[in-house]
Amino acid sequence: MNERGATAASRATAFQNLLVRLDADRNQAGEKYEKLRRSLIKFFEWNSCFPAEDLVDETLDRVARKLDVEEVRNVPALALGIARNVRLEAHKRSARLVQISELPQGANSARELNLENAIQQKIDQGRRAQCVRLCLRRLSAEERKLFLKYHNPGADAVMERQRLANDYGLTISALRVRINRMREKLERCIAACMER
C-alpha cells in the first residue's frame, strides 16, 4: 500500500474510533458527530475564523489522532480545547497575511495582482470541478444518486432528507453516517486528483 493509501486508511480508522468514542450505538454516534460538528462550526464563525468548515475538519482530525493515543472520557470537551488552539493558529496565520490594500501603491501592480489571482482562481475552480465530476463517477450509481439527492434537497431540507432516509429504509442518523462515509471517500478522491 502506498503512503497516500496508508494515510487514508489511517484517517478512516481514526474516524471510526472517534465515532465509537462518541457512542457505541452507530446511529447515536452519527447524531453526536453531527451535533459536535455544528457546534464547532458555530465556534469558529463566532470567533471570526474562516473558512470554518476547514478549521472544523482540522480540529476533528486532531481529536481523532489524540483518541488513538489517549483515553479520553469527554470527547466534546477535548474537541473544544483543540478548537481553541486551532482558532489561535488561524488568527496568527491571518495576521501574517499581507492584504492587497497594504501592498505598495503601483497603479498596475494591484490591477495585475487582481487579474493574476482571478485567473488562478478560475484555473483552480475548473480543476476542482473536473475532479469532483471524476470522483462522483467513481461512486456506484446508487451511491451517487443518494449523495446528490441528500445534498440537493429542495426547499424543505428536513422533510426531504427524512423522506430519503425512509426510501432507503434508514433512520436519519444512519443516513447521515452513510453520507459522511461517502463524503470522506469523495474528499480523499478529490484531494488525490488535485495533487496530480
C-alpha positions as CSV (number, residue, x, y, z in Angstrom):
1,M,0.0,0.0,0.0
2,N,1.4,3.4,-0.9
3,E,1.8,6.2,1.6
4,R,-1.3,8.1,0.5
5,G,-3.4,4.9,0.8
6,A,-1.9,4.2,4.2
7,T,-2.8,7.7,5.3
8,A,-6.3,7.4,4.0
9,A,-6.8,4.1,5.8
10,S,-5.3,5.5,9.0
11,R,-7.7,8.5,8.8
12,A,-10.7,6.2,8.2
13,T,-9.7,4.1,11.3
14,A,-9.2,7.2,13.4
15,F,-12.7,8.5,12.2
16,Q,-14.3,5.1,13.2
17,N,-12.6,5.3,16.6
18,L,-13.9,8.9,17.0
19,L,-17.5,7.6,16.3
20,V,-17.1,4.7,18.7
21,R,-15.9,7.1,21.4
22,L,-18.9,9.4,20.9
23,D,-21.3,6.5,21.3
24,A,-21.3,2.7,21.0
25,D,-24.6,2.8,19.0
26,R,-23.7,3.8,15.4
27,N,-26.9,5.9,14.9
28,Q,-26.4,7.8,18.2
29,A,-22.7,8.3,17.3
30,G,-23.7,9.8,13.9
31,E,-26.1,12.2,15.6
32,K,-23.5,13.2,18.2
33,Y,-20.9,13.7,15.5
34,E,-23.2,16.0,13.5
35,K,-24.0,17.9,16.7
36,L,-20.3,18.3,17.6
37,R,-19.6,19.4,14.0
38,R,-22.3,22.0,14.0
39,S,-21.2,23.4,17.4
40,L,-17.6,23.6,16.2
41,I,-18.7,25.5,13.0
42,K,-20.5,28.0,15.2
43,F,-17.5,28.3,17.5
44,F,-15.2,29.2,14.6
45,E,-17.8,31.5,13.0
46,W,-18.4,33.4,16.3
47,N,-14.6,33.8,16.6
48,S,-14.3,35.2,13.0
49,C,-12.2,32.2,11.9
50,F,-12.8,31.3,8.2
51,P,-13.2,29.0,6.4
52,A,-15.0,27.5,9.4
53,E,-15.6,24.1,7.7
54,D,-11.9,23.6,7.0
55,L,-11.0,24.5,10.6
56,V,-13.6,22.1,11.9
57,D,-12.1,19.3,9.7
58,E,-8.6,20.1,11.1
59,T,-10.0,20.1,14.7
60,L,-11.7,16.7,14.2
61,D,-8.6,15.2,12.6
62,R,-6.6,16.3,15.6
63,V,-9.3,14.9,18.0
64,A,-9.2,11.6,16.2
65,R,-5.4,11.4,16.3
66,K,-5.5,12.2,20.1
67,L,-8.1,9.5,20.7
68,D,-5.7,7.0,19.0
69,V,-3.1,7.5,21.7
70,E,-5.0,8.6,24.8
71,E,-8.0,7.5,26.8
72,V,-10.5,10.4,26.8
73,R,-13.7,10.5,28.7
74,N,-15.3,13.7,27.4
75,V,-14.7,13.9,23.6
76,P,-16.7,17.2,23.1
77,A,-14.6,18.9,25.8
78,L,-11.4,17.7,24.1
79,A,-12.7,18.9,20.8
80,L,-13.4,22.4,22.2
81,G,-10.0,22.6,23.7
82,I,-8.4,21.6,20.4
83,A,-10.7,24.1,18.6
84,R,-9.3,26.9,20.8
85,N,-5.8,26.0,19.8
86,V,-6.8,25.8,16.1
87,R,-8.5,29.3,16.5
88,L,-5.3,30.8,17.8
89,E,-3.3,29.3,15.0
90,A,-5.8,30.6,12.4
91,H,-5.6,34.1,13.9
92,K,-1.8,34.0,13.8
93,R,-1.9,32.9,10.1
94,S,-4.3,35.6,9.1
95,A,-2.2,38.3,10.9
96,R,0.8,37.2,8.8
97,L,-1.1,37.6,5.5
98,V,-0.5,40.8,3.6
99,Q,-3.7,42.4,2.4
100,I,-3.7,43.7,-1.2
101,S,-4.5,47.2,0.2
102,E,-1.2,47.1,2.2
103,L,0.9,46.4,-0.9
104,P,2.9,49.2,-2.4
105,Q,0.8,51.6,-4.4
106,G,1.5,50.9,-8.1
107,A,-1.3,51.6,-10.5
108,N,-0.6,48.5,-12.5
109,S,0.7,46.2,-9.7
110,A,-2.6,46.0,-7.8
111,R,-4.5,45.5,-11.1
112,E,-2.1,42.9,-12.3
113,L,-2.2,41.1,-9.0
114,N,-6.0,41.1,-9.1
115,L,-6.0,39.8,-12.6
116,E,-3.4,37.1,-11.8
117,N,-5.5,36.0,-8.7
118,A,-8.7,35.9,-10.8
119,I,-7.0,33.7,-13.4
120,Q,-5.5,31.4,-10.8
121,Q,-8.9,31.1,-9.1
122,K,-10.6,30.2,-12.3
123,I,-8.0,27.5,-13.1
124,D,-8.3,26.1,-9.6
125,Q,-12.1,26.1,-9.7
126,G,-12.1,24.4,-13.1
127,R,-9.6,21.8,-11.9
128,R,-11.6,21.1,-8.7
129,A,-14.9,20.9,-10.7
130,Q,-13.2,18.4,-13.0
131,C,-12.0,16.3,-10.0
132,V,-15.4,16.4,-8.4
133,R,-17.1,15.1,-11.6
134,L,-14.5,12.4,-11.9
135,C,-14.8,11.3,-8.3
136,L,-18.6,11.3,-8.4
137,R,-18.4,9.0,-11.4
138,R,-16.3,6.6,-9.3
139,L,-19.2,6.1,-6.8
140,S,-21.7,3.4,-7.7
141,A,-24.8,4.7,-9.5
142,E,-26.9,4.1,-6.3
143,E,-24.4,5.9,-4.1
144,R,-24.1,8.9,-6.5
145,K,-27.9,9.1,-6.7
146,L,-28.3,9.1,-2.8
147,F,-25.4,11.6,-2.3
148,L,-26.7,14.1,-4.8
149,K,-30.3,13.8,-3.5
150,Y,-29.1,14.4,0.0
151,H,-27.1,17.5,-1.0
152,N,-29.8,19.0,-3.2
153,P,-32.9,18.6,-1.0
154,G,-35.0,21.5,-2.3
155,A,-37.0,23.9,-0.2
156,D,-37.7,21.8,2.9
157,A,-34.4,20.0,3.5
158,V,-35.5,18.3,6.8
159,M,-38.6,16.7,5.2
160,E,-36.8,15.8,2.0
161,R,-33.9,14.1,3.9
162,Q,-36.4,12.3,6.2
163,R,-38.2,11.0,3.1
164,L,-34.9,10.0,1.6
165,A,-34.0,8.0,4.7
166,N,-37.4,6.3,4.6
167,D,-36.9,5.4,0.9
168,Y,-33.7,3.7,1.8
169,G,-35.0,2.0,4.9
170,L,-32.7,4.0,7.2
171,T,-33.0,6.3,10.2
172,I,-32.0,9.9,9.6
173,S,-28.8,9.2,11.7
174,A,-27.9,6.2,9.7
175,L,-28.4,8.2,6.5
176,R,-26.1,10.9,7.8
177,V,-23.4,8.3,8.7
178,R,-23.7,6.8,5.3
179,I,-23.5,10.3,3.6
180,N,-20.4,11.1,5.8
181,R,-18.7,8.0,4.7
182,M,-19.4,8.8,1.0
183,R,-18.2,12.4,1.6
184,E,-14.9,11.1,3.1
185,K,-14.5,8.8,0.1
186,L,-15.1,11.7,-2.2
187,E,-12.8,14.1,-0.3
188,R,-9.9,11.6,-0.5
189,C,-10.5,11.1,-4.2
190,I,-10.7,14.8,-4.9
191,A,-7.5,15.5,-2.8
192,A,-5.7,12.8,-4.7
193,C,-6.9,14.2,-8.0
194,M,-5.9,17.7,-7.2
195,E,-2.4,16.6,-6.3
196,R,-1.8,15.2,-9.8
